[in-house]
Amino acid sequence: MISLIRNDDRLIHGQCMTRLVQHFKLNHIIVVDDMTATNAILKMVFEKSAMPGMKIDVFTHQDCVQPIKEAMNDNQSTMVVFRFPTTAKVLFDSIPELEPKSVMVGPCQMRDGCKTVQNGTYLSDEEIKVVQELVEERHIDVYFQTIPDMPRYSWSDVKAKLL
């Protein structure tokens, strides 16, 4: 089952991942990132970074659909993680039945032209439009939260300062 769909530009990293793994009782992580999946060394580093009892798989946007569908129907608690909100749109376009209908947006790096959602989370105009579409047209709960024990902000909490 997919327990968490997460946007985090760091993908897999230390303490935050440990907290997410514990909070959601994860034992499988699916990384969706073209750069990581197409770099053999980087992909191996990610896949080998799994804690005992955990499995990490890395896929391109093109190759992730079937493994995510399989994860939706197994008994492992799985997180799907990617770098930017545009990938969430690709996933929900490719897998309309994808559950849960929510996306936790964590850190997303500052880039030229980005607007501040919260400290450490910045979105481009294109990403803002994607989030708006996901929430307002597709009724997907997109929320901004670095880790589960930090404040959680909904689209309605941040929309006015981004549009």
N, C-alpha and C positions, 0 to 999 in steps of 0.2 A: 504494500500500500504506500502511496505517497503521503507522507506526514507533513512535509514542508516544501514549499516552492519559494526559493530565496534568491534575491538579487544582491550580490556582494562582489564588488570588483576585485577583491582579494581571493575569491573562490574558497580555498581551504587554507585555514591558518590557525595557529595555536590556541590561545585561551578562549577566544570567541567560539571556535568550532567545538572545543571541549564542552562549553556551556550549552551550545545548541544540541550536541550529541546527547548529553545527559538530559536536557529538558524534554526533547522529543523522542528519547530512547531510540536513537537512530542506529542502524547497523548496516546501512547502505547509502552511499552518496553517488549521485550521478552528476558529473560536471559536464555542462554544455558550453564549450568554448572552442572555436575553430583554431585559434592560435595554439592553445595547449594541446589539443587533440592531434594536430598535424606536426608537432615537434616531438619526435620520438623520445628524446631525453627528458623534456619537460613532462610529457605524458607519463613516462616511467616514474619520475620523481613523485608526481601526484598519486599514482596508483600504489606506490610503495609506502606512502606516508600514512596509510591506514593504521589505526590503532588495532590491537588484537580484537578479533571478533567482528571487525568491520571490513566492508568491501568498498572500494572506490573504483568507479569506471569513468572514463573520459571519452566524450563523443563530440563530433562536429554537430552543427545545427542539422545538417542533412542526415546524419546517421543516428540521431538520438531518438527518433520517434518510436521505433520498435522496442528498444530497451525500456523506454519510459512506459509504454503500454504494458509490457511484461511486468514491470515493477508495480503498476497499478493493481495488478491481479495476484501478487504474491503476498506472503505473510511477513515480509521484512519491512521494517520501518525505514522508509527511504526519503532522502532530501534530494531535490533537484536544485542545483545552484548554477548561476550564470552571472556574467559581469554587468549587463546593462538591461534596463526595462524593455528595450526593443526585442530582446530574446523572449520575454514573457509573451509578447504578442505573437511571435513566431510559434511558440509552443501551443498557445491556445488556438491559433489558426490551424495548426497541423493536427492537434489532438483535441477536438471540441469537447470530448467527454472527460478531459483532464480534471481530476479532483485532487486536492481541494480547490475550490474556486477562490483562492486567495494567494497573494504574493507578499512576502515580507521583504521590504526593501531595506537593506542595511547600507554600509558604506559604499559610496560611488564617487570616484575621484573627481576633483575639480579639473575642468578642462575649459578652454576658451569659450566664452559665451554661456557658461552654465549658471544656473540660479541656485541659491542655497535653499535646501529643504530643511536641513538641520546640520549641526556641526558634523562634518565628515560625509554628508550626503548632498550631492550636487547633480542637477539634471539639466540636460540640454533642452532646447525648445522642442525638438523631435521627441525626446523621451517624455517630456511633460504631456505632449499630445497623445502619446501612446498610453500613459497612465490614465489620462482623462477618458480616453476611449474605453479602456478596460473597465474602469469604474462606472462611468455614466451610460455607456451603451451595452456593455456585456455583463454588467452587474457582478464584476469580480472585485473582491475586497483587496485593494492594494493599500497596504499600511507601511509606515516608516518606523522601523524599530531596529536599533543596532543589535541588541540581544534581548532575550525574553524578560529580564528583570529591569530593563530601562524603559523610560516612557515610550508609549506607542501613540503615533499620530496617524489619523485617517486622512484620506484625500480631502475631506471637507475641512480638516484642521489646517491644511497647508495650501489649498487651492488658491485662495485670494492673493497670497504673496507670489505665486508662480505664474498666474495668468495676467 
